[in-house]
Amino acid sequence: MISNQKEQKQKTGIERKKGVEMQVFHFENLVLISAEEVMALLDKIEDIPSLPVVATKILKIVNSPDFTVKALSDLIKMDSALTAKVFKISNSAFYRGNSEIKNIDDAIMRLGVSQIKSIVIGISVIKSFKKFDQFGLDVVEFWKHSLAVALLNKTIGEYYGFKNADDMWISGILHDIGKLIYCLYMPTLMQRVLSEANEKKITFYQAENNLLKFNHCNVGRWLCEKWGIPKRVAKCVEHHHTPPVNKFILGDVTNDIGVCHISDSIVKKAKIGNSGDYIPIIDNNIWEYIPQEKMRAPEFLEKIKDFKKEMTDIFNLFN
């Protein structure tokens, strides 16, 4: 545990990572600064990764009263690399129909608007961080973990009949995104939290609680707000380690948060990817509003029996 500090000290410098100049905060001492103070620091950074224009516009257009499939199709076509990936995914074994998809309109019809939105956001988020060199994390393993949580979120959400399963997919992609912000802009802090977790064999989140007054969930919510990600997703990112004890606190988004908490734990236990963490214990309060026995039902176990293989196939599509 870090003792109280009389003053806060941090150094700010410009560093070059893989040829990219970026602003980095180095702390002389690991300081107990508040969540509000760290957000104020991050707000000063000018080179925060941004979502591609296509993804940003899609987030707006899918909720527009004037929405049309043609408008969505035209947006995706603005990015040739994105278009190629959408074709690749829509023709994959996971989504394949009776015929090959050769145009974006057909891909949208096969996958559905919500799923297309989720896929585009997922591809865009990964793309936004690709040019940076993350410190302290294997970024390939990090995205494997995030995509696995996204897929399991969607699978569980659909099984329970949640109407917003595709938003839950986006929540899975973004749930640990705050850790990448640590890596990019507060690398010494990231190293200290990872060391604390490894030395004491505790979770990353527990290590943050030992050392800090904020955590990667706060930072992830901040980035969601910067990017204009739906508030429902941002709340899931913010609370996935601390699901509410009941639905009276945050409303029906509680289900999303609970599922993300469960998926995160299952994926870590299954050792799919690595987000720099140890396996957390699932919060028992979750079973108050998500029936545990339903997840043990034969039909659900059958649904996820090939999860690891499906996850590998999907990860290959996104890279």
C-alpha positions as CSV (number, residue, x, y, z in Angstrom):
1,M,0.0,0.0,0.0
2,I,1.3,3.5,-0.8
3,S,1.5,6.0,2.0
4,N,-0.2,9.4,1.7
5,Q,1.8,12.0,-0.2
6,K,2.0,15.6,0.7
7,E,2.1,16.7,-2.9
8,Q,1.4,15.4,-6.3
9,K,4.2,15.1,-8.8
10,Q,4.1,14.0,-12.3
11,K,6.4,14.6,-15.3
12,T,5.0,15.2,-18.7
13,G,7.0,14.6,-21.8
14,I,6.8,13.8,-25.4
15,E,8.0,10.4,-26.4
16,R,8.3,8.5,-29.6
17,K,6.8,5.1,-29.9
18,K,7.1,3.2,-33.2
19,G,7.7,6.6,-34.9
20,V,4.7,8.2,-33.3
21,E,5.2,11.2,-31.1
22,M,2.9,11.2,-28.1
23,Q,2.4,12.9,-24.8
24,V,3.3,10.7,-21.8
25,F,2.8,11.3,-18.0
26,H,5.5,9.9,-15.8
27,F,4.9,9.9,-12.0
28,E,8.0,10.5,-9.8
29,N,6.0,8.7,-7.1
30,L,2.9,6.8,-7.5
31,V,0.5,9.4,-6.3
32,L,-3.0,9.0,-4.8
33,I,-4.7,11.3,-7.3
34,S,-8.5,11.2,-7.7
35,A,-10.4,10.0,-10.7
36,E,-11.4,13.6,-11.5
37,E,-7.7,14.7,-11.5
38,V,-6.6,11.9,-13.8
39,M,-9.4,12.6,-16.2
40,A,-8.3,16.3,-16.2
41,L,-4.8,15.1,-17.1
42,L,-6.1,12.9,-19.9
43,D,-8.2,15.8,-21.3
44,K,-5.0,17.7,-21.9
45,I,-3.6,15.0,-24.3
46,E,-3.9,16.0,-27.9
47,D,-3.1,12.7,-29.5
48,I,-5.7,10.4,-28.0
49,P,-6.6,7.6,-30.5
50,S,-9.8,8.4,-32.3
51,L,-12.5,6.3,-33.9
52,P,-12.3,6.4,-37.7
53,V,-14.8,8.7,-39.3
54,V,-16.9,5.8,-40.6
55,A,-17.4,4.3,-37.2
56,T,-18.3,7.7,-35.6
57,K,-20.9,8.4,-38.3
58,I,-22.4,4.9,-38.1
59,L,-23.0,5.4,-34.3
60,K,-25.0,8.4,-35.2
61,I,-26.8,7.2,-38.3
62,V,-28.2,3.9,-36.9
63,N,-30.2,5.8,-34.4
64,S,-31.4,8.4,-36.8
65,P,-35.1,8.6,-37.8
66,D,-33.9,9.0,-41.4
67,F,-31.9,5.8,-41.3
68,T,-31.7,3.8,-44.5
69,V,-29.6,0.7,-45.4
70,K,-28.2,2.6,-48.4
71,A,-26.9,5.4,-46.1
72,L,-25.2,2.8,-43.9
73,S,-23.8,1.0,-47.0
74,D,-22.4,4.2,-48.4
75,L,-20.7,5.0,-45.2
76,I,-18.9,1.6,-45.0
77,K,-17.8,1.9,-48.6
78,M,-15.9,5.1,-47.6
79,D,-13.2,2.8,-46.0
80,S,-12.0,0.2,-48.4
81,A,-10.1,-1.8,-45.7
82,L,-13.2,-1.8,-43.6
83,T,-15.3,-3.0,-46.5
84,A,-12.9,-5.9,-47.2
85,K,-13.2,-7.0,-43.6
86,V,-17.0,-6.8,-43.6
87,F,-17.0,-9.0,-46.7
88,K,-14.6,-11.4,-45.0
89,I,-16.7,-11.7,-41.9
90,S,-20.0,-12.0,-43.6
91,N,-18.7,-14.9,-45.8
92,S,-17.0,-16.6,-42.8
93,A,-18.1,-20.0,-41.5
94,F,-19.5,-18.3,-38.5
95,Y,-22.0,-16.2,-40.5
96,R,-22.1,-17.9,-43.9
97,G,-25.4,-18.4,-45.7
98,N,-26.2,-20.2,-48.9
99,S,-24.5,-17.8,-51.2
100,E,-21.3,-15.6,-51.3
101,I,-21.7,-12.0,-50.2
102,K,-20.4,-9.7,-52.9
103,N,-21.8,-6.3,-51.9
104,I,-22.3,-4.4,-48.7
105,D,-26.1,-4.2,-49.0
106,D,-26.2,-8.0,-49.0
107,A,-23.8,-8.1,-46.0
108,I,-26.1,-5.8,-44.0
109,M,-29.2,-7.9,-44.9
110,R,-27.4,-11.1,-43.8
111,L,-25.9,-9.8,-40.6
112,G,-28.4,-7.2,-39.6
113,V,-27.9,-3.5,-38.9
114,S,-27.1,-4.0,-35.2
115,Q,-24.5,-6.7,-35.9
116,I,-22.9,-4.7,-38.7
117,K,-22.7,-1.7,-36.3
118,S,-21.0,-4.0,-33.7
119,I,-18.5,-5.4,-36.2
120,V,-17.6,-2.0,-37.6
121,I,-17.0,-0.6,-34.1
122,G,-14.9,-3.6,-33.1
123,I,-12.7,-3.4,-36.2
124,S,-12.4,0.4,-35.7
125,V,-11.4,0.2,-32.0
126,I,-8.7,-2.3,-32.8
127,K,-7.5,-0.2,-35.8
128,S,-7.3,2.9,-33.6
129,F,-4.7,1.4,-31.3
130,K,-2.7,-0.6,-33.9
131,K,-0.1,2.2,-34.6
132,F,0.8,2.5,-31.0
133,D,3.3,0.3,-29.0
134,Q,1.5,-0.8,-25.8
135,F,3.8,-1.1,-22.8
136,G,3.4,-4.0,-20.5
137,L,0.8,-5.9,-22.4
138,D,0.8,-8.3,-25.3
139,V,-1.6,-6.4,-27.5
140,V,-2.5,-9.5,-29.6
141,E,-3.4,-11.4,-26.4
142,F,-5.3,-8.4,-25.1
143,W,-7.6,-8.2,-28.1
144,K,-8.1,-12.0,-28.0
145,H,-9.4,-11.6,-24.5
146,S,-11.6,-8.6,-25.4
147,L,-13.1,-10.3,-28.5
148,A,-13.8,-13.4,-26.4
149,V,-15.6,-11.4,-23.8
150,A,-17.6,-9.6,-26.6
151,L,-18.6,-12.9,-28.2
152,L,-19.6,-14.5,-24.9
153,N,-21.5,-11.3,-23.9
154,K,-23.5,-11.5,-27.1
155,T,-24.1,-15.3,-26.7
156,I,-25.3,-15.0,-23.1
157,G,-27.4,-11.9,-23.9
158,E,-29.1,-13.6,-26.8
159,Y,-29.7,-16.7,-24.7
160,Y,-31.4,-14.6,-22.0
161,G,-33.4,-12.8,-24.6
162,F,-31.9,-9.3,-24.0
163,K,-32.8,-6.9,-26.8
164,N,-29.5,-5.1,-26.7
165,A,-27.1,-8.1,-27.2
166,D,-25.2,-6.2,-29.9
167,D,-24.4,-3.3,-27.6
168,M,-23.2,-6.0,-25.1
169,W,-20.8,-7.1,-27.8
170,I,-19.4,-3.6,-28.0
171,S,-19.1,-3.5,-24.2
172,G,-17.0,-6.6,-24.4
173,I,-14.6,-5.1,-26.9
174,L,-14.3,-1.9,-24.8
175,H,-14.4,-3.3,-21.2
176,D,-10.7,-3.1,-20.6
177,I,-9.8,-0.3,-23.0
178,G,-8.7,1.8,-20.0
179,K,-5.6,-0.4,-19.7
180,L,-4.4,0.6,-23.1
181,I,-4.7,4.2,-22.1
182,Y,-2.5,3.4,-19.1
183,C,0.0,1.8,-21.5
184,L,0.1,4.7,-23.8
185,Y,0.0,7.7,-21.5
186,M,0.9,6.5,-18.0
187,P,3.4,3.6,-18.7
188,T,5.2,3.9,-15.3
189,L,1.8,3.6,-13.5
190,M,0.9,0.6,-15.7
191,Q,4.1,-1.1,-14.8
192,R,3.6,-0.5,-11.1
193,V,0.0,-1.9,-11.1
194,L,1.1,-5.0,-13.1
195,S,4.0,-5.5,-10.6
196,E,1.6,-5.2,-7.7
197,A,-0.8,-7.8,-9.3
198,N,2.0,-10.2,-10.1
199,E,3.8,-10.0,-6.7
200,K,0.7,-10.4,-4.7
201,K,-1.2,-12.8,-7.1
202,I,-4.2,-10.5,-7.1
203,T,-6.3,-9.2,-9.9
204,F,-5.4,-6.0,-11.8
205,Y,-8.4,-4.3,-10.4
206,Q,-7.4,-5.3,-6.8
207,A,-3.9,-3.9,-7.5
208,E,-5.5,-0.6,-8.7
209,N,-7.5,-0.5,-5.5
210,N,-4.3,-0.9,-3.4
211,L,-2.5,1.8,-5.2
212,L,-4.9,4.3,-6.8
213,K,-8.1,6.3,-6.2
214,F,-9.2,5.5,-9.8
215,N,-9.1,2.5,-12.1
216,H,-9.1,1.4,-15.7
217,C,-12.9,1.3,-15.6
218,N,-13.1,5.0,-14.9
219,V,-10.6,5.6,-17.7
220,G,-12.5,3.3,-20.1
221,R,-15.7,5.3,-19.4
222,W,-13.9,8.5,-20.1
223,L,-12.7,7.2,-23.5
224,C,-16.2,6.0,-24.3
225,E,-17.5,9.5,-23.7
226,K,-14.7,11.0,-25.9
227,W,-15.7,8.7,-28.7
228,G,-19.5,9.2,-28.4
229,I,-20.1,5.6,-27.5
230,P,-23.7,5.0,-26.3
231,K,-24.1,5.6,-22.5
232,R,-25.4,2.1,-21.9
233,V,-22.1,0.7,-23.2
234,A,-20.1,3.3,-21.2
235,K,-21.9,2.3,-18.0
236,C,-21.1,-1.4,-18.6
237,V,-17.4,-0.5,-19.1
238,E,-17.4,1.5,-15.9
239,H,-19.0,-1.1,-13.7
240,H,-18.0,-4.5,-15.1
241,H,-15.9,-5.2,-12.0
242,T,-18.5,-3.9,-9.6
243,P,-21.9,-5.0,-10.7
244,P,-24.8,-3.4,-8.8
245,V,-26.4,-5.5,-6.0
246,N,-29.8,-5.0,-7.6
247,K,-31.5,-3.3,-10.5
248,F,-32.7,-0.3,-8.5
249,I,-29.3,1.4,-8.7
250,L,-28.6,1.6,-12.4
251,G,-31.8,0.2,-14.0
252,D,-31.9,-2.4,-16.8
253,V,-28.3,-1.9,-17.8
254,T,-27.6,-3.9,-14.7
255,N,-28.2,-7.1,-16.7
256,D,-25.5,-6.0,-19.3
257,I,-23.0,-5.2,-16.5
258,G,-23.7,-8.6,-14.8
259,V,-23.2,-10.5,-18.1
260,C,-19.9,-8.6,-18.8
261,H,-18.7,-9.5,-15.3
262,I,-19.5,-13.1,-15.8
263,S,-18.0,-13.3,-19.4
264,D,-14.8,-11.6,-18.2
265,S,-14.4,-14.1,-15.5
266,I,-15.2,-17.1,-17.7
267,V,-12.8,-16.0,-20.5
268,K,-10.0,-15.5,-17.9
269,K,-10.6,-18.9,-16.5
270,A,-10.6,-20.5,-20.0
271,K,-7.3,-18.7,-20.6
272,I,-8.4,-17.2,-23.9
273,G,-6.1,-14.2,-24.5
274,N,-4.6,-12.2,-21.7
275,S,-5.5,-8.8,-20.3
276,G,-2.7,-8.7,-17.7
277,D,-4.9,-10.2,-15.0
278,Y,-5.5,-13.1,-12.7
279,I,-8.9,-14.9,-12.6
280,P,-11.4,-12.9,-10.5
281,I,-14.2,-14.4,-8.4
282,I,-17.7,-13.9,-9.8
283,D,-19.7,-11.6,-7.6
284,N,-22.5,-13.7,-6.0
285,N,-24.9,-10.7,-6.1
286,I,-25.2,-11.3,-9.9
287,W,-27.3,-14.4,-9.3
288,E,-30.0,-12.3,-7.8
289,Y,-30.9,-11.0,-11.2
290,I,-29.3,-13.5,-13.6
291,P,-30.5,-17.0,-12.8
292,Q,-27.4,-19.2,-12.3
293,E,-29.3,-22.4,-13.0
294,K,-30.2,-21.2,-16.5
295,M,-26.5,-21.0,-17.5
296,R,-26.0,-24.6,-16.3
297,A,-28.8,-25.8,-18.6
298,P,-27.8,-28.4,-21.2
299,E,-29.0,-26.2,-24.1
300,F,-26.7,-23.3,-23.0
301,L,-23.7,-25.6,-22.4
302,E,-24.3,-27.0,-25.9
303,K,-24.3,-23.5,-27.3
304,I,-20.9,-22.7,-25.9
305,K,-19.2,-26.1,-26.2
306,D,-17.2,-24.9,-29.3
307,F,-16.6,-21.4,-27.9
308,K,-12.8,-21.6,-28.0
309,K,-12.7,-22.7,-31.6
310,E,-15.3,-20.1,-32.6
311,M,-13.3,-17.4,-30.8
312,T,-10.1,-18.3,-32.7
313,D,-11.9,-18.2,-36.0
314,I,-13.5,-14.8,-35.2
315,F,-10.2,-13.3,-34.0
316,N,-8.5,-14.3,-37.3
317,L,-11.3,-12.4,-39.1
318,F,-10.6,-9.2,-37.2
319,N,-6.9,-9.1,-37.8
